[in-house]
Amino acid sequence: MTKAISVEMIVLMIKLAKCGLLVLGALLGSPLLAETGTFSSEARLDAIEKVTEAVARWQLANQPKPTRLHDYLPTDWTMGVMYTGYVAHAHTMGSEEWYEYLRDVAKKCQYKLGEREAFGDDHVVGQLYLSLYLRDEMPKYLQPSYEVLEHFVERPHDESLDWTSKVHLREWAWCDSLYMSPPTLAMMYAATGEKRFLDTMDELWWKTTDYLYNKDEKLYARDQRYLTRKEKNGELVFWARGNGWVFGGLCNLLKYMPADYPSRAKYEQLFQDMAGRLKEIQQEDGTWHAALLDPETYSAPESSGTGFYVYGMLWGINNGLLEREVYLPVAMKGWNRLVHNVHENGKLGFVQAIGKDPQQVSADETDVYGTASFLLAGHELHKMVTMEGAKKSELSVVNPGKLNRLNEVIELDWNHVAKSLPGLTIENAAVRDGVTGMFLPTHAWDEDKDGKIDHLLVQVSLRPKEKRKLEVMALAEGKKVAQFPSRLQARFVPERKDDFAWENDRMAFRAYGPALAAENATGGLDVWTKKVRYPVVDKWYAKGPEFYHEDHGEGMDAYKVGQSLGLGGTGYLDKEGKLSFSPEYAKWEVMDLGPLRLRFKLSYRPIEVGAAQVAEERVISMDAGSYFFDVHSSFQTTGDAEGVRPVTGIHFHSKENNEHEPLFEYEQQVFQTSHAVGGWEMLGKPEDQSGHIGLALVFPEGGLFRREFDFKEDLEDFVAKGEPQRGTKEVFKRDGHTLFAVAEDLSKPVSWQAGAAWDQCDIPHYRDFQDEILRQAHETIFKPIKVLY
């Protein structure tokens, strides 16, 4: 039975039939297009989520197959563009599932760009890897693209853009390339803080623009061959999707260009000029037809160009570059038609096939780049609706250091931001990045546990010396930012002898509890190395020690604590210099467990140290995105505690793990800086191929003196050179540990930070630990990001 069909659809079918594009009789009995009510184009969060999820799922289930003209390799430009849409959609939905799909794709691609180093199309897949890196900071996502793009920015770009001698393989000689390569270079700058990537992008963008941009029409010719070519109606050929690549590319690169970059205003003006021209030539059906200036010859409501224009206009409104009153009706008219182009099963129709100029298109034609433009548009509309009716205020954050700061948790004073935003609550608080335009992860934190919020934690990323704005919002009633699931865990583990385990998206750790008292356990802290950024503690414990002592692709427990302090455990030296370890903990309390910070308290039973009984209360906290956790310990004593000093340290293993003595000197090293002590060592034996772990302690209060260490046959025999400087504290070797005396007595609380990283996940090479991980920790502690209200 033929289903009812809307008047608007019938009119559209008649127009298409007249153009010879569709057979009207066939369409009347065909469910090709979504009927009224299948998907709504209303600006409602549920409606946007429904249609974008349907389009994304259909495309996922219907990946294109290689054809005679195109192979659709995973690293190809078509697929790379599709991934940009899926990244946006993952944020629309707050979906870790979509990110896992993207991680799997990246892994299958081996994180490589296309084969041609200077070809812009082969760069676009790098936007997937860089999106993952900017979130997860895993070197394997970054390194292959970095090596190629480093060569790209260093090579000469001095050829003419005339379409000869396959110049497009070496220069951005066609407008499509402005979506493919420039945002990738801008993202590489964001990932590394190396300005050369952004500067090269800037130089080449304007080289291409000066050649292909028509200042009168405010549109781009596809390439040199189209500078003077004309349509049937005598107008110049300006291809819809070609200009969509430019318009969308502008949005994507501006997300990663600092607000004070010298030529940013020039990009913004170009974007505004193009938007104004596109507004003028939008068609009555809400779309932009394949030929922008000859819509009668190409009368179908083409989706891919339209999708990029709707995306760009919504992005421009959301980021203050376009006037809402002027451009929102244009964008919504386009969105309405795009949704109407979605089939009942989620397939997006009217997507022009791969090409270089305007072509006819039918309702049944689709391709992955059309899906990408639709998901990008839906993402910006979803963001706009979320912000509708919100109260807003601005503040600035500044990176005072010379290092790139990614995914760092900062504290906004709740009382201060609440004064400027009446009605701000835990439920409606949101923060948006003033450059990327993205909502940032947040966490309302009651530091003193008095039932009142003290800080709004926000996870930010800043380039060296960068200042950027944040927009703090009190969202309207019923609105909420889609948050990704928390990647933090902290819990008592009764199923494994009363362990207490905690983890963030970088590492996992555990302390030993009462059930191990009979086994003479210590208060040493254990390290679990991870190869993934999602939580593993529950999964590994469920499978048991036989599972997590081996690497099954996610990491393992390979660091041995034994009778030691492990990493950052607490011990005591009595007046005679005898070292005692804190025991296993007796009680636990989870104090905070949010998406950005965890905090818990462990209470330790008293132990005998010299003539005293010493009990410890230890509070540990850890932020998302950090390799280090904070330790704050206080002590209660009875008896004579004079001369008893609290110590912390790192247990480094010698021949116990490293039985190949010729390798020993190269496989283990201890270092010391002005505020930290640490080192690295091999996990297991060389044949185990378990890699190396870097371990460090950082001491915010009181400096260390520098010492150089010489190695003999094993770590037990190293000797220290140099004398301590006045007012510093002592670092020394005892019982397999590198120890640090954190105080002269037990009268006051003490604190330090302990952290670890693994060269099979977190650093390219174990010898990079000191420069890569410890330097970042040093900047975080001693050069904190400043908040300017």
GULUM-813548 format. One line per field, with one value per residue (C-alpha): residue in one letter; chain; x, y, z. Coordinates in steps of 0.001 Angstrom, whole numbers, plus 500000, padded with zeros to 6 digits. Each point is the difference from the previous one (the first is absolute). Layout:
BEGIN
aa (a;...)
ch (A;...)
x (X;...)
y (Y;...)
z (Z;...)
//
This chain:
BEGIN
aa (m;t;k;a;i;s;v;e;m;i;v;l;m;i;k;l;a;k;c;g;l;l;v;l;g;a;l;l;g;s;p;l;l;a;e;t;g;t;f;s;s;e;a;r;l;d;a;i;e;k;v;t;e;a;v;a;r;w;q;l;a;n;q;p;k;p;t;r;l;h;d;y;l;p;t;d;w;t;m;g;v;m;y;t;g;y;v;a;h;a;h;t;m;g;s;e;e;w;y;e;y;l;r;d;v;a;k;k;c;q;y;k;l;g;e;r;e;a;f;g;d;d;h;v;v;g;q;l;y;l;s;l;y;l;r;d;e;m;p;k;y;l;q;p;s;y;e;v;l;e;h;f;v;e;r;p;h;d;e;s;l;d;w;t;s;k;v;h;l;r;e;w;a;w;c;d;s;l;y;m;s;p;p;t;l;a;m;m;y;a;a;t;g;e;k;r;f;l;d;t;m;d;e;l;w;w;k;t;t;d;y;l;y;n;k;d;e;k;l;y;a;r;d;q;r;y;l;t;r;k;e;k;n;g;e;l;v;f;w;a;r;g;n;g;w;v;f;g;g;l;c;n;l;l;k;y;m;p;a;d;y;p;s;r;a;k;y;e;q;l;f;q;d;m;a;g;r;l;k;e;i;q;q;e;d;g;t;w;h;a;a;l;l;d;p;e;t;y;s;a;p;e;s;s;g;t;g;f;y;v;y;g;m;l;w;g;i;n;n;g;l;l;e;r;e;v;y;l;p;v;a;m;k;g;w;n;r;l;v;h;n;v;h;e;n;g;k;l;g;f;v;q;a;i;g;k;d;p;q;q;v;s;a;d;e;t;d;v;y;g;t;a;s;f;l;l;a;g;h;e;l;h;k;m;v;t;m;e;g;a;k;k;s;e;l;s;v;v;n;p;g;k;l;n;r;l;n;e;v;i;e;l;d;w;n;h;v;a;k;s;l;p;g;l;t;i;e;n;a;a;v;r;d;g;v;t;g;m;f;l;p;t;h;a;w;d;e;d;k;d;g;k;i;d;h;l;l;v;q;v;s;l;r;p;k;e;k;r;k;l;e;v;m;a;l;a;e;g;k;k;v;a;q;f;p;s;r;l;q;a;r;f;v;p;e;r;k;d;d;f;a;w;e;n;d;r;m;a;f;r;a;y;g;p;a;l;a;a;e;n;a;t;g;g;l;d;v;w;t;k;k;v;r;y;p;v;v;d;k;w;y;a;k;g;p;e;f;y;h;e;d;h;g;e;g;m;d;a;y;k;v;g;q;s;l;g;l;g;g;t;g;y;l;d;k;e;g;k;l;s;f;s;p;e;y;a;k;w;e;v;m;d;l;g;p;l;r;l;r;f;k;l;s;y;r;p;i;e;v;g;a;a;q;v;a;e;e;r;v;i;s;m;d;a;g;s;y;f;f;d;v;h;s;s;f;q;t;t;g;d;a;e;g;v;r;p;v;t;g;i;h;f;h;s;k;e;n;n;e;h;e;p;l;f;e;y;e;q;q;v;f;q;t;s;h;a;v;g;g;w;e;m;l;g;k;p;e;d;q;s;g;h;i;g;l;a;l;v;f;p;e;g;g;l;f;r;r;e;f;d;f;k;e;d;l;e;d;f;v;a;k;g;e;p;q;r;g;t;k;e;v;f;k;r;d;g;h;t;l;f;a;v;a;e;d;l;s;k;p;v;s;w;q;a;g;a;a;w;d;q;c;d;i;p;h;y;r;d;f;q;d;e;i;l;r;q;a;h;e;t;i;f;k;p;i;k;v;l;y)
ch (A;A;A;A;A;A;A;A;A;A;A;A;A;A;A;A;A;A;A;A;A;A;A;A;A;A;A;A;A;A;A;A;A;A;A;A;A;A;A;A;A;A;A;A;A;A;A;A;A;A;A;A;A;A;A;A;A;A;A;A;A;A;A;A;A;A;A;A;A;A;A;A;A;A;A;A;A;A;A;A;A;A;A;A;A;A;A;A;A;A;A;A;A;A;A;A;A;A;A;A;A;A;A;A;A;A;A;A;A;A;A;A;A;A;A;A;A;A;A;A;A;A;A;A;A;A;A;A;A;A;A;A;A;A;A;A;A;A;A;A;A;A;A;A;A;A;A;A;A;A;A;A;A;A;A;A;A;A;A;A;A;A;A;A;A;A;A;A;A;A;A;A;A;A;A;A;A;A;A;A;A;A;A;A;A;A;A;A;A;A;A;A;A;A;A;A;A;A;A;A;A;A;A;A;A;A;A;A;A;A;A;A;A;A;A;A;A;A;A;A;A;A;A;A;A;A;A;A;A;A;A;A;A;A;A;A;A;A;A;A;A;A;A;A;A;A;A;A;A;A;A;A;A;A;A;A;A;A;A;A;A;A;A;A;A;A;A;A;A;A;A;A;A;A;A;A;A;A;A;A;A;A;A;A;A;A;A;A;A;A;A;A;A;A;A;A;A;A;A;A;A;A;A;A;A;A;A;A;A;A;A;A;A;A;A;A;A;A;A;A;A;A;A;A;A;A;A;A;A;A;A;A;A;A;A;A;A;A;A;A;A;A;A;A;A;A;A;A;A;A;A;A;A;A;A;A;A;A;A;A;A;A;A;A;A;A;A;A;A;A;A;A;A;A;A;A;A;A;A;A;A;A;A;A;A;A;A;A;A;A;A;A;A;A;A;A;A;A;A;A;A;A;A;A;A;A;A;A;A;A;A;A;A;A;A;A;A;A;A;A;A;A;A;A;A;A;A;A;A;A;A;A;A;A;A;A;A;A;A;A;A;A;A;A;A;A;A;A;A;A;A;A;A;A;A;A;A;A;A;A;A;A;A;A;A;A;A;A;A;A;A;A;A;A;A;A;A;A;A;A;A;A;A;A;A;A;A;A;A;A;A;A;A;A;A;A;A;A;A;A;A;A;A;A;A;A;A;A;A;A;A;A;A;A;A;A;A;A;A;A;A;A;A;A;A;A;A;A;A;A;A;A;A;A;A;A;A;A;A;A;A;A;A;A;A;A;A;A;A;A;A;A;A;A;A;A;A;A;A;A;A;A;A;A;A;A;A;A;A;A;A;A;A;A;A;A;A;A;A;A;A;A;A;A;A;A;A;A;A;A;A;A;A;A;A;A;A;A;A;A;A;A;A;A;A;A;A;A;A;A;A;A;A;A;A;A;A;A;A;A;A;A;A;A;A;A;A;A;A;A;A;A;A;A;A;A;A;A;A;A;A;A;A;A;A;A;A;A;A;A;A;A;A;A;A;A;A;A;A;A;A;A;A;A;A;A;A;A;A;A;A;A;A;A;A;A;A;A;A;A;A;A;A;A;A;A;A;A;A;A;A;A;A;A;A;A;A;A;A;A;A;A;A;A;A;A;A;A;A;A;A;A;A;A;A;A;A;A;A;A;A;A;A;A;A;A;A;A;A;A;A;A;A;A;A;A;A;A;A;A;A;A;A;A;A;A;A;A;A;A;A;A;A;A;A;A;A;A;A;A;A;A;A;A;A;A;A;A;A;A;A;A;A;A;A;A;A;A;A;A;A;A;A;A;A;A;A;A;A)
x (500000;501384;500551;498858;502462;500340;499072;503540;501424;497629;501047;503633;499374;498314;502968;502440;497949;499907;503792;500137;501624;497261;497024;496992;497861;502739;500473;496341;500309;503514;501078;503266;499542;499034;496321;498686;500342;502823;502568;499325;502115;498853;502736;499512;502746;498098;499134;503592;501357;497479;500772;503769;500240;497887;502212;503191;498775;498838;503352;501857;497980;500400;503651;500760;501534;502896;498977;501785;500502;500709;501318;498828;503087;499795;502593;498375;498685;496375;500305;502160;497256;497411;502003;499843;496229;500123;502288;497440;497169;501799;499924;496360;499055;502687;500720;503049;498676;500600;503474;500780;498958;502304;502877;499515;500046;503179;501666;499131;501486;503150;499613;501467;499125;499518;502983;500748;501811;499186;496532;497388;497330;502308;500200;496324;499994;502516;497137;498654;503292;500504;496462;500819;503380;498596;497673;502170;503604;501290;503223;499117;497087;502326;503390;499369;498127;502580;502847;498198;498756;503395;501458;497097;500567;503728;499765;499838;496560;501018;498171;497322;496492;499303;498392;502955;502607;497744;500641;497174;502248;502363;497958;496492;499004;496281;497481;499000;503456;499152;497829;502519;503385;499774;497893;502368;502981;498096;499172;503631;500868;497357;501378;503653;500111;502480;499100;501692;497016;497598;502277;500431;496258;499469;502460;498540;496355;500431;502064;497069;497438;501826;499913;496493;497807;497799;499770;496968;497938;501574;500254;502804;500657;500635;503449;501802;497911;496837;501186;498213;497760;496305;496670;497188;498502;503250;500987;503397;500241;500019;499498;497888;501978;503312;499045;498562;503469;501383;497200;500195;503793;499977;497946;502223;503275;498688;499190;503741;501344;500754;497823;503048;501554;501067;497870;496976;497925;500700;498550;496976;499364;500253;497551;497534;500303;499292;497071;498466;500239;498647;497018;499208;499984;498189;497104;496357;500204;502581;502983;502820;499869;503098;500720;499760;499291;497980;497462;497477;502249;500841;496684;500296;500311;503629;500957;503784;500610;496885;501180;503314;498269;497499;502847;502048;497154;499001;503642;500360;496935;501123;503425;498920;501156;496534;496924;497425;497006;501375;501407;497938;496990;502359;501585;496668;498518;502966;499744;496311;500754;502941;497828;497409;502743;500479;498356;497877;502885;502470;501651;500765;498944;500830;503756;501902;502494;503752;501010;501538;497075;496195;498146;496418;498976;497048;498235;501652;503594;502105;503605;501931;501022;496318;499445;502932;498554;496604;501497;502087;496915;498013;502760;500009;496203;499973;502516;497925;496825;501869;501112;496580;498866;503230;501456;503644;503133;503600;503379;503488;502594;503724;502756;503078;502360;501858;498420;496826;497380;497417;497037;501047;497475;499676;497854;497538;498854;496337;498955;501564;498341;496700;499883;500112;497485;496978;498325;503189;499698;501893;497431;500003;503676;501860;503248;500848;503455;500287;502130;498767;496401;499743;498436;502684;499795;498989;499656;498507;502318;499366;503595;499357;497015;497683;497164;500733;501760;503409;501310;498820;502673;500555;502288;501773;502725;502315;502958;503273;499457;496432;497127;496489;496460;497610;496255;498330;496276;496954;497944;496258;497658;500020;503278;503119;503317;500562;502872;502156;500002;502500;503310;500875;499579;500774;498642;500479;500643;498843;500127;503814;501113;498783;502020;499135;500394;499808;500557;499521;500321;503794;501062;498615;501270;499130;500666;499883;497346;499165;499584;503710;501108;500678;502284;502155;499014;501255;498435;501934;498068;499735;499907;497890;501138;497239;499964;496494;498300;496824;499595;501438;500009;496613;500620;503443;498944;497061;502426;502481;503795;500807;498405;501341;503570;500201;499347;496894;500047;498879;503030;500958;501220;503751;501492;500837;499560;500888;501502;500490;498460;499192;499355;499514;499062;500767;502758;501843;503606;500640;502829;502321;499261;497956;497352;496462;497216;496466;497704;496973;497117;497283;497108;498990;497642;499191;499657;499534;499559;499091;500910;503051;501260;500016;500881;500036;501388;501920;500534;502929;500285;502845;503397;503047;502777;502821;498390;496810;496726;499211;496674;499409;496994;500601;497835;500660;498532;500479;498750;498928;502782;502807;502697;500470;497924;500220;500796;499207;500954;499619;501228;498891;502671;500232;503200;503336;499951;503025;502305;497439;499762;497367;501399;498629;501754;500060;500939;502227;500647;503451;501040;496643;498481;503033;501992;501943;502844;501564;496727;499561;501744;497905;496691;499794;500791;499334;499896;499455;498843;499559;496530;499748;501653;499224;501203;499012;500457;499214;496837;500858;502789;500999;498383;496705;499807;498012;501734;501208;498198;500919;499441;500355;499263;499510;500264;498152;501354;503765;502557;502368;503710;501469;502061;501498;499821;502627;499046;501988;498617;496595;497969;501020;503537;499420;501899;498977;502262;499578;498963;496509;499298;499011;496348;499309;498862;501716;499634;501680;499984;498709;498679;499506;498343;500815;498683;499089;499579;496828;500276;502254;497303;496390;498427;498512;498241;502186;499255;501515;498975;500743;499588;500890;499962;500571;501954;497528;497285;500832;503418;501727;503084;500750;502882;497422;498375;501922;499454;496474;498202;502016;500392;496233;499425;502527;498168;496623;501207;502341;498495;496273;497560;498773;496322;499169;496471)
y (500000;503412;502218;503623;502526;503709;502781;501367;496644;499728;503461;498989;496773;501869;502373;497108;498068;502999;500117;496372;499069;497754;498050;501533;496872;497947;502536;500028;496379;500262;500668;501617;503233;500369;500738;502766;498829;497489;502552;503475;502985;501908;501569;497609;497948;496716;500615;500871;496957;497694;501024;500332;496620;498442;501478;498991;496436;499521;501119;497764;497007;500954;500807;500705;497253;500582;500963;500315;503696;500015;497476;501489;498915;500667;502803;501470;503572;498859;497887;502599;502567;497544;499631;503781;499650;497051;501879;502812;497513;498305;503369;500567;496760;499989;496505;497995;497301;502233;500844;496300;499520;502840;498554;496667;501694;501899;496799;498207;502944;499679;503744;500731;502691;499176;498897;503336;502278;503361;499172;501914;497286;497539;502257;500108;496618;501577;502010;496763;499097;503535;500131;496817;501330;503293;497980;497008;501220;496650;500463;497234;502121;502892;498761;498744;503175;502173;498509;500546;503501;501013;499179;501764;503311;499848;499355;502919;501134;502246;498587;501755;498677;499631;496596;498356;497342;498528;503059;498932;497241;502674;503186;500943;500699;499215;501376;496596;499739;502826;497607;497185;501395;503426;498815;497033;502343;502248;496958;498902;503412;499531;496554;501008;503765;500226;503197;499000;497804;502912;502447;497704;499453;503762;500614;497313;500831;503515;498817;497855;502661;502683;497683;498485;502445;502311;503220;501204;496836;499170;496374;497618;498495;496279;500305;501917;498298;501594;503559;501064;497012;500839;498275;499730;503242;501883;500146;498855;496430;499965;496495;499665;497265;501581;503180;497854;498515;503510;501210;496906;500079;503567;498901;497009;501932;502971;497571;499535;503470;502207;503064;502261;498334;502886;499058;498558;503096;499466;496478;501255;502672;497437;497765;502875;501055;496475;499644;503208;498840;496546;501577;501918;496920;497493;498420;499982;496316;500901;498449;501141;498119;498385;503072;502974;502525;497740;498342;499477;497686;498044;500198;497154;500897;498850;498927;500070;503655;500963;498024;501844;503384;499266;498767;503126;502412;498351;499915;503680;500905;497896;501645;503608;500438;500145;501910;497592;502003;500075;496509;497706;500052;499101;497153;498606;500119;497951;497599;499444;498927;497844;498080;499624;498424;497220;496707;498094;497642;502832;500222;503572;500545;502558;499800;500722;497318;500487;502619;503347;502089;500206;496835;498792;498082;497832;499246;496592;501180;500238;499955;500170;503660;500955;498130;501901;503397;499001;498833;503165;502141;497979;500380;503795;500155;497752;502308;503056;498513;498992;503625;501474;502187;499536;502724;500592;501618;500025;499515;499362;497342;500385;497450;501683;497227;499013;496570;498920;499317;497421;498770;501716;500359;503495;501413;502854;501663;499026;502996;502373;498490;499576;503722;500803;497265;500065;496632;498033;496459;496749;498715;502942;501052;499803;501420;500568;500547;503422;498732;496503;500799;496592;499309;499015;497246;501436;498775;501867;499413;500393;500197;500278;497621;502507;499380;503132;500156;501692;499579;499259;497735;500406;498072;502380;499933;502951;500610;501444;503486;500020;502003;498970;500690;497596;500511;498896;499317;499325;497990;500450;497571;496562;500576;497989;499478;496472;498795;497022;497249;500497;498204;500176;497258;499668;497109;497440;496562;497366;497317;500356;499951;503511;501891;503610;500883;503262;501061;502821;499974;499602;497544;497793;499458;498053;499814;496862;499480;498094;496583;500025;500686;496312;500033;502759;502527;503569;503324;500124;501214;497848;501140;498516;501034;500649;500066;501447;503132;498347;498425;496502;499423;498290;497860;498861;499163;497994;497852;499582;500204;497388;502326;503387;498862;499548;502533;499108;503217;502428;499941;498059;499930;499590;502243;497988;501597;497144;501207;503598;503450;499320;503355;502797;497968;501298;498798;501142;500335;499808;501897;497070;500119;496801;500016;498827;499668;501166;496951;499081;502476;499299;502201;501748;502776;501252;503763;501007;498080;502228;500236;502198;499244;497086;500207;497441;499505;497033;499587;497877;498137;501018;498383;500081;502335;500169;500933;501368;498764;501741;499972;501641;501499;500348;501920;499294;501916;499724;501995;498828;500351;499824;497393;501151;499662;502249;498566;501948;498192;500904;498039;499186;498876;498595;499428;501583;501024;502282;499487;498052;501316;499181;498910;499062;498381;497837;496364;499232;496371;498786;496414;498910;500940;500553;496808;501040;501906;501336;501847;501277;503335;500914;498710;501871;503566;502331;503779;503007;503562;502987;498842;496369;496633;497100;497507;497207;496295;497017;498070;496325;498612;501178;496991;500880;503150;501715;503306;502485;501915;503502;500848;503346;501989;503769;502160;503325;501200;500187;499307;497133;500358;498692;496854;498039;496250;497522;496395;496879;496531;500691;502699;498941;501236;503481;502810;503628;502916;503526;501620;501128;503693;501968;499657;496999;496554;496694;497409;496686;496296;497389;496461;500165;503423;503486;501818;503567;501311;502090;501648;500208;498615;498824;503154;501364;498580;499271;499714;498898;498764;496594;498931;497493;499572;497038;500071;497612;502610;503368;500975;499235;498660;499397;502449;502707;499590;502803;502498;499026;499062;501504;503389;500152;499162;502662;502668;498941;500318;502971;501980;499397;501311;503401;500913;503657;500887)
z (500000;499040;503033;500226;498643;500741;497599;500265;498961;497026;498807;500324;498093;497157;499692;499987;497491;497671;500209;498972;503302;501367;498724;501717;499849;501631;502765;500992;500996;501438;503591;498854;501903;503630;500304;502189;503590;499410;501145;501285;499032;503073;502104;502913;501588;499695;496354;499097;501815;498341;496423;500385;501710;497248;497272;501819;500624;496424;498659;502429;498796;496339;499507;496333;497885;497593;496491;496678;500701;503729;502501;503353;501885;503764;499695;496879;499980;499807;503118;501743;499489;501304;503223;500580;500079;502371;502413;500114;500471;502894;501773;499084;501713;502718;498723;500966;497662;496981;501260;500339;496383;498966;502034;498276;496590;500887;501182;496745;498101;502152;500659;496564;497513;496336;497979;498282;502435;498372;498655;502007;499669;501730;503054;500983;501768;502392;501441;501449;501665;501287;501426;501891;501096;501268;502208;500974;499503;498806;497990;497558;498749;499259;498885;496420;499026;501720;497976;496680;500768;501347;496591;498314;501785;499353;496248;497525;498802;497169;496991;497982;500646;496276;499475;498290;500820;502712;502160;502325;501345;501354;500501;501128;496426;500332;502462;501425;501531;502396;502001;499854;500971;501746;502976;500390;500303;502415;502130;499932;501419;502695;500842;500179;500569;497094;498170;496743;499131;500344;498210;496994;499872;500051;497185;497744;500734;498690;497049;498886;500847;498050;496988;500113;501935;497939;502005;498078;500416;503393;498927;499030;496600;500329;498368;497248;497278;501394;500417;496818;499203;499818;500523;497428;501276;499479;503699;501225;501293;503788;501332;503139;501681;498994;501833;502792;500481;500466;502279;502208;499931;501309;503018;500653;499944;502002;502831;500479;499197;503027;500412;499688;496951;497690;497000;501796;499246;496319;500156;501881;497374;497221;501853;500444;496358;498787;502410;498696;496390;500840;501709;496830;497775;502219;498082;501007;500854;502675;498243;497775;496725;498507;497825;502323;497249;497657;502294;497188;498012;503154;501804;502505;503721;500312;503554;500338;499150;501939;503017;500157;499594;502775;502181;499335;500625;503261;501079;499104;502063;502951;499966;499533;496394;498421;501152;501343;498759;496463;499570;502223;497628;497154;501942;501212;496532;498826;502951;499338;496436;501041;502439;497247;497843;502564;499033;502473;500738;500732;496600;498942;496396;497308;500627;496812;499018;500102;497460;499319;498786;500129;498955;500062;503110;501012;503254;500254;499625;503125;501175;503248;499743;499816;503247;501522;499075;501423;503308;500296;499401;502524;502564;499761;500118;503057;501654;499102;501449;503164;500484;499249;502929;501970;502198;499093;501354;498806;501610;498660;500686;499365;499542;501551;498952;496851;499626;498279;502674;498942;502043;503206;502811;501446;502777;499517;503205;500272;502056;497483;496927;501841;500772;496302;499141;502319;500026;499308;501362;499838;497520;497558;500039;496688;498623;496349;498502;498377;497090;499164;500903;501689;503360;502486;502624;503392;503572;502967;502985;503708;501228;503739;500049;501643;497556;497934;496661;500155;496459;496515;498550;496262;497658;497613;497339;499353;497731;501377;501461;498650;501460;499033;501082;501636;499964;503233;499729;502108;497522;499732;501722;498429;498119;500692;498270;498745;502204;499163;502642;502796;499527;503709;502550;503728;502006;502714;498486;502517;497310;499887;503635;500842;497411;499416;496318;498105;496407;497564;496226;500208;502714;502771;503552;503112;503716;502142;502678;503186;498395;499196;503575;500565;496962;501471;497318;500023;499193;496753;496975;496891;496358;497221;496538;497442;496194;499852;501272;501238;503474;500469;503756;500243;496934;501099;503534;498648;498013;502834;500525;497386;497466;501022;500553;496231;497268;497973;498016;502707;502308;503113;503577;499522;502712;503108;503429;502342;503278;498882;499700;496366;498333;502516;503041;503492;502303;503123;501067;503727;501680;499347;496281;499860;497244;500800;497455;500606;500321;497898;500390;502589;498816;496774;498960;496497;500287;496325;496788;497093;496360;500663;503510;502416;503683;502788;503495;501348;503741;501209;503250;502375;499651;502220;498862;502526;503328;498406;498589;496709;498148;496634;498268;496257;497527;496338;497085;496245;497004;496587;497455;502576;500541;503607;503139;503079;503413;503190;503208;503663;503021;503501;502463;503508;501915;499164;496323;500211;497044;497965;496448;497371;496650;496622;497116;496936;500024;497022;499226;499085;499264;501325;496644;497818;499783;496895;501594;496745;499344;503507;499719;496964;501290;503286;500950;502919;499636;502187;499336;502273;501082;499001;500111;497745;497474;497692;499885;497855;500816;500107;497880;496526;498383;501674;497855;502726;499463;502585;502686;501088;503673;501757;503134;499933;503105;499769;503338;500472;497321;499558;499451;496766;499987;497168;500249;498819;499362;500740;499562;501462;501670;503492;499339;498633;501649;500235;499248;501283;503228;500987;499673;503074;500936;497813;500949;499612;497264;500645;499232;502452;499679;496229;500150;498934;503072;500820;503536;499745;503428;503043;502295;500075;501418;496780;496919;497005;496302;496724;496581;498527;496421;497322;496234;497689;496762;498374;500232;501515;498636;496694;501809;503655;499898;499209;503416;501670;497178;498980;503213;502832;498297;499527;503648;501007;497945;501378;503586;499829;497102;500421;497428;501150;500144;499304;501078)
//
